């Protein structure tokens, strides 16, 4: 018996390249590939559909390549893939019935079916005949001309021309067959009008339970009947084999493959069994009689696998998170922590997953991994995470089963009602509702304990615990976000049931609540000269952030509320503000910023710009004062696969913006980072700038708000401006918009008061 070899490759195909630094303005995806359930064989690659995403394995070099909207795909959430070998083209079908064709690394889109207004458009399967793809749909059959990249015809063949759900089609000699719930329809390919239902007849179907499988093999028709491959020959239906239970059949050249959860059987053109084996967990199979490729699951781990002599010898899958469902995302020094199984799933008792990305590799921690180390509280309902500022190797995860502590990506402790002041919810012992986490400046970890008498708990830097009671915050329906600002104010958001904002100040005695100030807001007051004082009532408070001017931004379903004077939060004349944007069509009127948007997340970058995520309109990048929309990314104009932005986090050193959505994790390389303390580590890239480079030239390591001037060797200024935090970007052009000539260019940088200065050089080759 051969030894099983497990390989999870991340290498790219030969035409893929990587760089030391992700270019400004570019995107990266972090998709899950943990559930391979369908495969297709191309001329050079094996394509695999996994968790709704696509990857390819080069058959010769066994290297992997992933695909997404970054590479040119038009959509996301793939439901089917089929390869047309005669056209060397992969057809990709999405859940919304959008269609892509992938050939020679290039995507072509056919959106016609997606745009069609019709009920039950789901594509059940695809069959090729020459350059025509026949799509078996919930309403009938759609013929797609792959060469012309257009829909050629539609066949509505149900009784009296009504819609009927077609599971699969197959071709045999001069006839087309279509499998439906009511039986098998057949029509002559010589008919001049297959769109006329009268040209379709019902043929005899075998007795028994018929699956949705229909194929042509060796010039005979086959279906699955009662879990057995069943052949139609000379007007009769007979089972090919009486043993085994199969769920899928397909023809690969001269081989018929029958697969099921318990094993597989392959047949040759003589209808004899070539191989039959019991092997649990096969979702799909491609075979030429000698080599087998399978979509294979073992203990919930589903990969593309190679079979030899009935044994799994190699397994392939791109590295990625376990789940594309992301409840939050946190990043520090390039290390990413995400969680799945939290509030996005909208249900309690959801198994949680902690996913850690570091140095190009994902580490997945599930409940069984936790239980092996700490039997007891389970890793369920994962809600938030926070890095330890004193030691980034340590982080904490908030769940509705208590608080979990990790070190070097392994769980080391859990805190609940049995070993800490954390209070349980209800009659059970497991539910301990920990939602928000935040460290203060002295490295004490503060947590919110929802549905508890004492809403705030603290794990002190020395490892001991304390608990604090505030009557203003007792018996509130929900808590979510906990934030400690630069003034030492603690902000707790109650996002929905009993919606409001709680704020407290400890008077610099954090463990003595006797001198604390506290206030609960179920509404805020806004002041304007034209309208005076007006009350703002909101039903949802989802997120909070502090900008570099000390202003607090709170996300609501009426857009962001801005608190410019948080130090006055306990005074009577305390007001919030909303940003008014002058209308382009009428300067006499103005609208409130994002007034009709539910703000789900807010993050402030190194240039004090605001990244704002919404539930329905995607991602916004706003200027420092919120008056200008610099970028507005949606699923229609970016690689994002959802307009529901759940969380945003920024790598302060690189400017990478991490974006958690309802359908996956993404990053965008922005042009702003945190400013440096000095000019000791300034560098530019690319450097030299070669003639074929047309992207932005980036200068990093600047101090905040640096004045930057770029001059030629004679001292003529060709470009100038202010840094975005610690970064400055140049398009390689002069002030007049023309590209600079080859040569050495000097980059002068200085603070406005002249206290710090530096210079660096960039070589340009044109």
Residue pairs with C-beta under 8 A, 6 or more apart in sequence:
1 311
2 308
2 309
2 311
2 313
4 311
4 312
4 313
5 313
5 314
5 315
6 314
6 315
7 62
7 314
7 315
7 316
8 303
8 315
8 316
8 317
8 318
8 319
9 62
9 63
9 64
9 316
9 317
9 318
10 64
10 318
10 319
10 360
10 361
11 63
11 64
12 18
12 63
12 64
12 65
13 56
13 58
13 61
13 63
13 64
13 65
14 61
14 63
15 105
16 65
20 685
21 654
21 685
21 698
22 28
22 654
22 656
22 667
22 669
23 669
23 695
23 696
24 655
24 669
24 670
24 671
24 695
24 696
24 698
24 729
25 668
25 669
25 671
25 695
25 696
26 70
26 668
26 669
27 70
27 638
27 639
27 666
27 667
27 668
27 669
28 70
28 666
28 667
28 669
29 66
29 68
29 69
29 70
29 639
29 664
29 665
29 666
30 320
30 321
30 336
30 357
30 664
30 665
30 666
30 667
31 51
31 53
31 66
31 68
31 320
31 321
31 324
31 664
31 665
32 50
32 51
32 53
32 320
32 321
32 322
32 323
32 324
32 664
33 48
33 50
33 51
33 53
33 55
33 66
33 317
33 318
33 320
34 50
34 51
34 301
34 302
34 317
34 320
34 321
34 322
34 323
35 50
35 51
35 297
35 302
36 48
36 49
36 50
36 283
36 295
36 296
36 297
36 302
36 303
36 304
36 317
37 49
37 50
37 283
37 284
37 295
37 302
38 48
38 49
38 80
38 81
38 283
38 284
38 295
39 46
39 47
39 48
39 49
39 81
39 284
39 285
39 286
39 293
39 294
39 295
39 304
40 46
40 47
40 49
40 81
40 82
40 83
40 90
40 286
41 47
41 83
41 252
41 286
41 293
42 56
42 83
42 85
42 88
42 90
43 85
43 88
44 58
44 59
44 60
45 56
45 57
45 58
45 59
46 56
46 57
46 59
46 286
46 293
46 304
47 54
47 55
47 56
47 57
47 81
47 83
47 90
48 54
48 55
48 56
48 57
48 295
48 304
48 316
48 317
49 78
49 79
49 80
49 81
50 302
50 304
50 317
51 323
51 324
52 76
52 77
52 78
52 79
52 95
52 324
53 66
53 67
53 68
53 76
53 78
53 324
54 66
54 67
54 68
54 73
54 78
54 81
54 92
55 64
55 65
55 66
55 67
55 317
55 318
56 64
56 65
56 67
57 63
57 64
57 304
57 316
58 64
58 65
62 314
62 316
64 316
64 317
64 318
66 318
67 73
67 102
68 76
68 639
69 75
69 76
69 638
69 639
69 640
69 641
70 639
71 107
72 106
72 107
73 92
73 100
73 107
74 98
74 100
74 107
74 109
74 111
75 94
75 96
75 98
75 100
75 114
76 94
76 635
76 641
76 663
76 664
77 94
77 95
77 96
77 641
77 663
78 92
78 93
78 94
78 95
79 93
79 94
79 95
79 122
79 123
80 91
80 92
80 93
80 123
80 125
80 126
81 90
81 91
81 92
81 93
82 90
82 91
82 126
82 127
82 128
82 133
83 89
83 90
83 91
84 90
84 91
84 128
84 131
84 133
84 146
86 128
86 130
86 131
87 103
87 131
87 146
87 147
88 103
88 104
89 101
89 102
89 103
89 146
90 101
90 102
90 103
91 99
91 100
91 101
91 126
91 133
91 144
91 146
92 99
92 100
92 101
92 102
93 99
93 123
93 126
93 135
94 100
94 114
95 122
96 114
97 113
97 114
97 116
97 121
97 122
97 123
97 137
98 109
98 110
98 111
98 113
98 114
99 109
99 110
99 111
99 113
99 114
99 144
100 107
100 108
100 109
100 110
101 107
101 108
101 109
101 110
101 146
101 149
108 149
110 144
110 149
110 150
110 151
112 150
112 151
113 121
113 123
113 135
113 137
113 142
113 144
113 151
118 139
119 138
119 139
119 163
120 137
120 138
120 139
120 163
120 165
121 137
121 138
121 139
122 137
122 138
123 135
123 136
123 137
123 142
124 136
124 137
124 138
124 165
124 166
124 167
124 168
124 212
125 135
125 136
125 167
125 168
125 169
125 212
126 133
126 134
126 135
126 136
127 133
127 134
127 136
127 168
127 169
127 170
127 171
128 134
129 171
131 145
131 146
131 147
132 143
132 144
132 145
132 146
132 152
133 143
133 144
133 146
134 141
134 142
134 143
134 144
134 169
134 176
135 141
135 142
135 143
135 144
136 166
136 167
136 168
136 169
136 178
136 179
137 165
137 166
138 163
138 165
138 166
139 156
139 163
139 164
139 165
140 154
140 155
140 156
140 157
140 158
140 163
140 164
140 166
141 154
141 155
141 157
141 166
141 169
141 178
142 151
142 153
142 154
142 155
143 151
143 152
143 153
143 154
143 155
144 150
144 151
144 152
145 151
145 152
153 194
153 195
154 195
155 194
155 195
155 197
155 200
156 162
156 163
156 164
156 195
156 197
157 164
157 166
157 178
157 185
157 187
157 197
157 200
158 164
158 180
158 197
159 182
159 197
160 197
161 197
164 180
164 181
164 182
165 180
165 181
166 178
166 179
166 180
166 185
167 179
167 180
167 181
167 212
167 213
167 214
168 178
168 179
168 212
168 213
168 214
168 215
169 176
169 177
169 178
169 179
169 214
170 176
170 177
170 179
170 214
170 215
170 216
170 221
171 177
171 189
171 216
172 216
172 219
172 220
172 221
173 219
174 188
174 189
174 190
175 186
175 187
175 188
175 189
176 186
176 187
176 189
176 194
177 184
177 185
177 186
177 203
177 214
177 221
178 184
178 185
178 186
178 200
178 214
179 210
179 212
179 213
179 214
179 223
182 202
183 202
183 203
183 205
184 202
184 203
184 204
184 205
184 214
185 200
185 201
185 202
185 203
186 200
186 201
186 202
186 203
187 194
187 199
187 200
187 201
188 199
191 199
193 199
194 200
204 235
204 237
206 223
206 225
206 230
206 232
206 237
207 225
208 225
208 226
208 230
209 225
209 226
209 227
210 223
210 224
210 225
211 223
211 224
211 225
211 227
211 247
213 222
213 223
213 224
213 248
213 249
214 221
214 222
214 223
215 221
215 222
215 249
215 250
215 251
215 256
216 222
216 251
217 251
217 256
217 267
218 254
218 256
218 269
218 271
220 231
220 232
220 233
221 231
221 232
222 229
222 230
222 231
222 232
222 240
222 249
222 256
223 229
223 230
223 232
223 249
224 230
224 246
224 247
224 248
224 249
225 237
225 239
227 244
227 245
227 246
227 247
227 260
228 239
228 240
228 241
228 242
228 244
228 246
229 239
229 240
229 241
229 246
229 249
229 256
229 258
229 265
229 267
230 237
230 238
230 239
230 240
231 237
231 238
231 239
231 240
231 271
240 258
240 267
240 271
241 258
241 265
241 273
241 276
243 276
244 258
244 260
244 262
244 263
244 265
244 276
245 260
245 261
245 262
246 258
246 259
246 260
246 265
247 259
247 260
247 261
248 258
248 259
248 260
248 283
248 284
248 285
249 256
249 257
249 258
249 259
250 256
250 257
250 284
250 285
250 286
251 257
252 286
252 287
252 288
253 288
254 268
254 269
254 288
254 289
255 266
255 267
255 268
255 274
255 287
255 288
255 289
256 266
256 267
256 268
257 264
257 265
257 266
257 285
257 286
257 287
258 264
258 265
258 266
258 267
259 282
259 283
259 284
259 285
259 294
260 282
261 280
261 281
261 282
262 278
262 279
262 280
263 276
263 277
263 278
263 279
263 280
263 282
264 275
264 276
264 277
264 279
264 282
264 285
264 292
264 294
265 273
265 275
265 276
265 277
266 273
266 274
266 275
266 276
266 287
266 289
266 292
267 273
267 274
268 274
268 289
274 289
275 310
277 310
279 307
279 310
279 312
280 298
281 296
281 297
281 298
281 302
282 294
282 295
282 296
282 297
283 294
283 295
283 296
283 297
283 302
284 294
284 295
285 292
285 293
285 294
285 295
286 292
286 293
286 294
287 293
291 306
291 307
291 308
292 306
292 307
292 308
293 304
293 305
293 306
293 307
294 304
294 305
294 306
294 307
294 312
295 302
295 303
295 304
295 305
296 302
296 303
296 304
296 305
296 312
296 315
298 312
303 315
303 316
303 317
304 315
304 316
304 317
305 312
305 314
305 315
305 316
306 312
306 313
306 314
306 315
306 316
307 313
319 360
319 361
319 362
320 362
321 338
321 340
321 353
321 355
321 357
321 362
321 364
321 665
322 340
322 353
322 355
322 362
322 364
322 366
323 340
323 341
323 353
323 355
324 663
324 664
324 665
325 340
325 341
325 344
325 345
325 662
326 338
326 339
326 340
326 344
326 646
326 647
326 660
326 661
326 664
326 665
327 338
327 339
327 340
327 341
327 342
327 343
327 344
327 345
327 382
327 383
327 646
327 647
327 660
328 338
328 339
328 342
328 383
328 384
328 385
328 646
328 647
328 660
329 336
329 337
329 338
329 647
329 648
329 649
329 658
329 659
329 660
329 665
330 336
330 337
330 338
330 385
330 386
330 387
330 395
330 649
331 337
331 649
331 650
331 651
331 656
331 658
332 387
332 392
332 651
333 392
333 651
333 653
334 358
334 359
334 651
334 653
334 654
335 356
335 357
335 358
335 387
335 392
336 356
336 357
336 358
336 658
337 354
337 355
337 356
337 385
337 387
337 395
337 397
338 354
338 355
338 357
338 660
338 665
339 352
339 353
339 354
339 355
339 382
339 383
339 384
339 385
339 397
340 352
340 353
340 355
340 382
341 350
341 351
341 352
341 353
341 380
341 381
341 382
342 350
342 352
342 381
342 382
342 383
342 384
343 383
343 480
344 646
344 662
348 381
348 400
349 380
349 381
350 380
350 381
351 366
351 367
351 379
351 380
352 366
352 367
352 379
352 380
352 381
352 382
352 399
353 364
353 365
353 366
353 379
353 382
354 364
354 365
354 379
354 382
354 385
354 397
354 404
354 406
355 362
355 363
355 364
355 365
356 362
356 363
356 364
356 365
356 409
357 363
358 409
363 409
365 379
365 406
365 409
365 410
365 411
366 379
367 378
367 379
367 380
369 411
370 378
370 379
370 404
370 411
370 414
371 378
373 410
373 411
373 412
374 411
374 413
374 414
376 414
376 416
377 401
377 402
377 404
377 414
377 416
377 430
377 432
378 401
378 430
379 397
379 399
379 401
379 404
379 411
380 399
380 400
380 401
380 430
381 399
381 400
381 401
382 397
382 398
382 399
383 398
383 399
383 400
383 434
383 435
384 397
384 398
384 435
384 436
384 437
385 395
385 396
385 397
385 398
385 437
386 395
386 396
386 398
386 437
386 438
386 439
386 445
387 394
387 395
388 394
388 395
388 396
388 439
388 443
388 445
389 439
389 443
390 443
390 461
393 407
393 408
394 405
394 406
394 407
395 405
395 406
396 403
396 404
396 405
396 406
396 437
396 445
397 403
397 404
397 406
398 434
398 435
398 436
398 437
398 447
399 434
400 431
400 432
400 433
400 434
401 414
401 416
401 430
401 431
401 432
402 414
402 415
402 416
402 417
402 420
402 422
402 432
402 434
403 414
403 415
403 416
403 420
403 422
403 432
403 434
403 437
403 447
403 459
404 411
404 413
404 414
404 415
405 411
405 412
405 413
405 414
405 415
406 412
415 422
415 459
415 465
416 422
416 424
416 432
417 423
417 424
417 429
417 432
418 429
420 457
420 459
420 465
421 454
421 457
421 465
421 466
421 467
422 432
422 434
422 447
422 449
422 452
422 457
423 432
423 449
423 451
423 452
423 453
423 454
424 430
424 431
424 432
425 431
425 432
425 433
425 450
425 451
425 452
432 449
433 449
433 450
433 451
433 452
434 447
434 448
434 449
434 450
435 447
435 448
435 450
435 478
435 479
435 480
435 481
435 482
436 447
436 448
436 479
436 480
436 481
436 482
436 483
436 492
436 493
437 445
437 446
437 447
437 482
438 445
438 446
438 482
438 483
438 484
438 490
439 445
439 446
439 484
440 446
440 484
440 488
440 510
441 484
441 488
442 461
442 510
443 461
444 458
444 459
444 460
444 461
444 510
445 458
445 459
445 460
446 456
446 457
446 458
446 482
446 484
446 490
447 456
447 457
447 458
447 459
447 482
448 455
448 456
448 457
448 479
448 480
448 482
448 492
449 455
449 456
449 457
450 478
450 479
453 469
453 474
454 467
454 468
454 469
454 470
455 468
455 470
455 473
455 474
455 476
455 479
455 492
455 502
456 467
456 468
456 470
456 473
456 490
456 492
456 504
457 465
457 466
457 467
457 468
458 465
458 466
458 467
458 468
458 510
458 511
459 465
460 466
460 511
466 511
468 513
468 516
469 513
470 502
470 504
470 513
470 516
470 518
472 502
472 518
472 519
472 520
473 492
473 502
473 518
473 520
475 498
476 494
476 498
476 500
476 502
477 494
477 496
477 497
477 498
477 499
478 494
478 495
478 496
478 497
478 498
479 492
479 493
479 494
479 495
480 493
480 494
480 495
480 541
480 542
481 491
481 492
481 493
481 495
481 541
481 542
481 543
481 544
482 490
482 491
482 492
482 493
483 490
483 491
483 544
483 545
483 546
484 490
484 491
485 491
485 546
485 550
485 552
485 566
486 546
486 550
487 505
487 550
487 566
487 567
488 505
488 506
488 508
489 503
489 504
489 505
489 566
489 569
490 503
490 504
490 505
490 506
491 501
491 502
491 503
491 544
491 552
492 501
492 502
492 503
493 501
493 502
493 541
493 542
493 543
493 544
493 554
494 500
494 501
494 502
494 541
495 540
495 541
495 542
496 539
496 540
499 522
499 538
499 539
499 540
499 541
500 520
500 521
500 522
500 541
501 520
501 521
501 524
501 541
501 554
502 518
502 519
502 520
502 521
503 518
503 519
503 521
503 569
504 516
504 517
504 518
504 519
505 516
505 517
505 518
505 569
505 570
506 512
506 513
506 515
506 516
507 515
507 516
507 517
509 515
517 570
519 569
519 570
522 537
523 535
523 536
523 537
523 538
524 535
524 536
524 561
524 575
524 576
525 533
525 534
525 535
525 536
525 574
525 575
525 576
526 533
526 534
526 535
526 536
526 575
526 576
526 577
526 578
527 533
527 534
527 575
528 534
533 575
536 558
536 561
536 576
536 578
538 556
538 557
538 558
538 561
539 557
540 556
540 557
540 598
541 554
541 555
541 556
542 555
542 556
542 598
542 599
542 600
542 601
543 554
543 555
543 599
543 600
543 601
543 602
544 552
544 553
544 554
544 555
544 602
545 552
545 553
545 602
545 603
545 604
545 610
546 552
546 553
546 604
547 553
547 604
547 608
547 610
547 624
548 604
548 608
549 564
549 608
550 566
551 562
551 563
551 564
551 566
552 562
552 563
552 566
553 560
553 561
553 562
553 563
553 602
553 604
553 610
554 560
554 561
554 562
554 563
554 576
555 598
555 599
555 600
555 601
555 602
555 612
556 598
556 599
557 597
557 598
557 599
558 578
558 592
558 595
558 596
559 578
559 592
559 593
559 594
559 595
559 596
559 597
559 599
560 578
560 579
560 593
560 594
560 599
560 602
560 610
560 612
560 626
561 576
561 577
561 578
562 576
562 577
562 578
562 579
562 626
563 569
563 576
563 577
564 577
565 574
565 575
568 574
578 592
578 593
578 595
579 592
579 593
579 625
579 626
579 627
580 590
580 591
580 592
580 593
581 590
581 591
581 592
581 593
581 627
582 589
582 590
583 589
583 590
583 591
593 622
593 626
594 612
594 614
594 620
597 614
597 615
597 616
597 617
598 614
598 615
598 616
599 612
599 613
599 614
600 613
600 614
600 615
600 644
600 645
600 646
600 647
601 611
601 612
601 613
601 645
601 646
601 647
601 648
602 610
602 611
602 612
602 613
602 648
603 610
603 611
603 648
603 649
603 650
603 657
604 610
604 611
604 650
605 611
605 650
605 655
605 657
605 670
605 672
605 673
605 724
605 725
606 650
606 652
606 655
606 672
606 673
606 674
606 675
606 704
606 724
606 725
606 726
606 727
607 624
607 672
607 723
607 724
607 725
608 624
608 725
609 621
609 622
609 623
609 624
609 630
609 672
609 724
610 620
610 621
610 622
610 624
610 626
611 619
611 620
611 621
611 622
611 648
611 650
611 657
612 619
612 620
612 621
612 622
613 619
613 620
613 645
613 646
613 647
613 648
613 659
614 620
614 643
614 644
614 645
615 643
615 644
615 645
616 643
616 644
617 632
617 634
617 643
618 632
618 633
618 634
618 635
618 638
618 640
618 643
618 645
619 631
619 632
619 633
619 634
619 638
619 640
619 645
619 648
619 659
620 629
620 631
620 632
620 633
621 629
621 630
621 631
621 632
621 633
621 670
622 628
622 629
622 630
623 629
623 630
633 640
633 668
634 640
634 643
635 641
635 642
635 643
639 666
640 659
640 661
640 666
641 661
641 663
641 664
642 661
642 662
642 663
642 664
643 661
644 661
644 662
645 659
645 660
645 661
646 660
646 661
646 662
647 659
647 660
648 657
648 658
648 659
648 660
649 657
649 658
649 660
650 656
650 657
650 658
650 670
651 657
651 658
652 673
652 674
653 673
653 674
654 669
654 673
655 669
655 670
655 671
655 672
655 673
655 727
656 667
656 668
656 669
656 670
657 667
657 668
657 669
657 670
658 665
658 666
658 667
659 665
659 666
659 667
659 668
671 696
671 698
671 724
671 727
671 729
672 724
672 725
672 726
672 727
673 700
673 724
673 725
673 726
673 727
674 704
674 725
674 726
675 702
675 703
675 704
675 705
675 706
675 723
675 725
675 726
676 701
676 702
676 703
676 704
676 726
677 703
678 703
678 756
679 701
679 702
679 703
679 749
679 756
679 757
679 758
680 701
681 701
682 699
682 700
682 701
682 702
682 747
682 749
682 758
682 760
683 699
683 700
683 701
683 760
684 697
684 698
684 699
684 700
684 747
684 760
684 762
685 697
685 698
685 700
686 693
686 697
687 697
687 762
687 763
688 762
688 763
688 764
688 765
689 697
689 732
689 762
689 763
689 764
689 765
690 765
691 765
691 766
693 732
694 732
696 729
696 730
696 731
697 729
697 730
697 731
697 732
697 762
698 727
698 728
698 729
698 730
699 708
699 723
699 727
699 728
699 729
699 730
699 747
699 749
699 760
700 726
700 727
701 726
702 708
702 723
702 725
702 726
702 727
702 728
702 749
703 723
703 726
703 749
703 751
703 756
704 723
704 725
704 726
705 722
705 723
705 751
705 752
706 722
706 723
706 728
706 749
706 750
706 751
707 720
707 722
707 749
707 750
707 751
707 752
708 720
708 721
708 722
708 723
708 728
708 747
708 748
708 749
709 717
709 719
709 720
709 747
709 748
709 749
710 717
710 718
710 719
710 720
710 730
710 745
710 746
710 747
710 748
710 762
711 717
711 718
711 745
711 746
711 748
712 718
712 740
712 743
712 744
712 745
712 746
713 743
713 744
713 745
713 746
717 735
718 733
718 734
718 735
718 740
718 745
719 730
719 733
719 734
719 735
720 735
721 728
722 728
723 749
728 749
732 739
732 740
732 764
733 739
733 740
734 740
739 766
740 764
740 766
741 764
741 766
742 764
742 765
742 766
743 763
743 764
744 761
744 762
744 763
744 764
745 761
745 762
745 763
745 764
746 759
746 760
746 761
747 759
747 760
747 761
747 762
748 757
748 758
748 759
749 757
749 758
749 759
749 760
750 756
750 757
750 758
751 757
